[in-house]
Structures are given as C-alpha cells and as structure tokens.
Amino acid sequence: MDFALAPRKISDSLLLLMKSIPGALYAGALRGAAAEGNKKARAMLAMRRQQDLPQGPFDLWIHAASLGEYLMAKPLIARAEKAKMRVLVTFFSTSGCEIAQREVAHFAFIPLDRQKAIQKFLAATQPRQVLFMKYDLWPLMTDALRTRQIPYSVAFAQVKPGATKLWAWNPLERPMWAGAKYVFHQTLESLNLWSENRYENGLLSGDGRFDQVGQQFAPDMIRNFTDFRPVLVVGSSWHAEEALVLPLLMQFPVLKVILAPHDLSRVEALASKLPVPHIRWSKYGSHSPEALEEARVMIVDTMGDLPALYACGTFAFVGGAFGPGLHNILEALAHGLPVVCGPRVKGHWEATHPDAPVHLLPEKAVAQDLGQWLRDRLDHVALLNKEKAQAKAFIAQHRGASQRVWDVLHPAEGL
C-alpha cells in the first residue's frame, strides 16, 4: 500500500523514532502538568493507571476523544448493540467520561501513544474492527493496528484547506489516514479536498451530530413556568451573551427566559444580577404554581438538561460565538427554534447554511441588536412560524449519516 507519499528514503528506525515523538511529548507534558497540580492531568493519568482493561475479543471498538464525539457515536453504538455485537468504547479525555461509563457495557481510556501501553491494550481488548470518531488518530496505535491487520476507519471527518494531514510530505499523519479502510466525511467540500490531495479512501456520510439531536422532550411540569408565553432559551451562555439579554428583561415584559450558563460555578453571581423574579431549575419542584408563573427567568444550574429544555422554547440564543467559539445549535434547531448567536462560528458550517434559520449578530453587538431580532419575530408570527418549520426541515434533511456509515461497514446487518 502506498501510504500517500511518505518519503521512501527515511530509514525504518528513523521513521519509528519520528512516530514515537508525539506520544512521548504528550506523555511528558501530561506528567509535568500533573506534577504541578493540574487536576485534569492528574485525573487522566490516574484513570489510565487504575483501570482494569476490558477483556476481548470485541467485535467493534469505537474511540471518541471526549463527550462531543461520544454523543456522535451513540447512534452507531445502538446499531452495533442491536446487531448483538460486543462493543468497546474508549475516551482520550476525562471530559464527560462518567456519562459514557453509565451508558455502555465496556468502557476504557485509550492508552497514551507508547509502544508498551499499546501492546498491553490490544492484547487485552483484541478488537476485530476499529472506528475513530472524527479524529484522534495516533501514529504508533495506527501502526499497531495495521501490523495486526485490524481494519480501522474514521467517521465524520471534516478537513479544512491547509490541514497538515493533507501535506504531501508528512510521514507521521499521511500513513495514519491513508491506512484507514474508510474516511467518512461530513461535507462534500471536505471529501473533495481529501480526494484532490491523493487520498483514495474517502466517502461522503454527512454529519453524525444530526442523528442524535431532538431526542428529548419538554418536561410536563415546565408549563407552570412558561405559562403559554414566548420563551427565549439562552444556551451555554458566557458573559457576552448575558450582557445582551439582561437589559432586555424590562423591555420585553411578556418574555420568559431559560438561562443556561456554560460555567455552572457562575450561577450565584448571575442570579445576583437579575432585575426580575427568578428561580433555579434544580429547585423547580419546591416552588408554588404562583411563584413559577411570576418568575421571569429560570437559571439552569444542572448538567445535561439543556437539550430537553430547548423543547420548551420559542427561540434560542446560543452562546460562545462572541468568545471561544459557538456551542451546539443543533439541539435548538431540532426542536424548531430559530437561533441567534455571535459571529465566531468557524468550524460550524451549519451556522451559515442558507437553509438554517440562524442569525449572526455583529462582533460589537448591543442589547438593541438582540432586541430587534426578538421583536421582529414576536411582532410577525408568520416569520416565526416559517423559521420554526425551516429549523425542523434543516435537521431532517441532514439526518442519516450514522446509517450511511453503518451500511458501508456492516452491509450484511441491514440495521
């Protein structure tokens, strides 16, 4: 197999040394951070040392770097379990791992990319097939899989121009990606870029995120709070989004707000700034119907409940796009909510798709910009209803990526 232009004059020993560098550097940095007291680094090392590796063989090993990739994998895990396959799920990060540990029968942390750790892991788990979600391929691990003739593929990749894996002279990354049986791409643009750069294993699947949104329903008890009034759901908010919402609470007395801060440690400080009656989601059941009806804002102070609460909304203001980057807008769209957000949406093609009812506020937006967007939809019910229908149609149009991946990998199963 031609591993996509890797230089042939590099000796095997030098190439092995080069492939060992990423794992060695990361392991060293992780240990250094742990020694300096970094809690996340300590947890990542401790969990790997303490884990009892699940014993194989496994029909399918699915690797997710962290929670976001795991959520994309859930429809594929469900199909594999329906087919009576024995499935192993691994994480790289500890982020969200407790959710996966509760939901899957066999869970482990992928080893750091070191020869001995890889040998121990593969000897114990004995996977027959591997599926990486989006990325997180490592040179020594993929080398070991190829040596053992264990086929691996990548689901829902998204490649951008200039990505190092596209470089013709890249003896670390090109063998990893060219050695995959299939690389399933989210978009046609990504697939075309892949093929133009002499990869021959690309296929178009679509975006797996669409297959796992909109599965939760609004809690019946929430109706005492929403009271048949328009509801703005502010999802994964940062300071910038809250600074635009708070001044509007007095301007829109009819509006109810469900406010879910990205950082739950800020709940107390956020509550102290609210100029209107408010409640907390975690204490919802302790309030009287009258108090719930009077409250204008409900602060979501729990993890994992935002997707279901989008189902209670009329429209959504999704956070992150004035700062580090946009958070998930697909849950809001799946529940038929038109979305407004900041302008920093790089890497989120759905936010600029012409069929998606998503409005990007300017970089230096003020409360009046958000207020005008709300007023346009409150005053024009036809526009609101049109966008609600567009949101649901957009999600429906892009579902099916998981099934397309499954049909290629396991055509005989027919699930």
Secondary structure, 3 states (H helix, E strand, C coil): CCCCCCCCCCCHHHHHHHHHHHHHHHHHHHHHHHHCCCHHHHHHHHHHHHCCCCCCCECEEEEECCHHHHHHHHHHHHHHHHCCCCEEEEECCCCCHHHHHHHCCCEEECCCCCHHHHHHHHHHHCECCEEEECCCCCHHHHHHHHHCCCCEEEEEECCCCCCHHHCCCCCCHHHHHHCCCCEEECCHHHHHHHHHCCCCCEEECCCHHHHHCCCCCCCHHHHHHHCCCCEEEEEEECHHHHHHHHHHCCCCCCCEEEEEECCHHHHHHHHHHCCCCEEEHHHHHHCCHHHHHHCCEEECCCCCCHHHHHCCCCEEEECCCCCCCCCCCHHHHHCCCCEEECCCCCCCHHHHCCCCCEEECCCCCCHHHHHHHHHHHHHCHHHHHHHHHHHHHHHHHCCCHHHHHHHHHCCCCCC
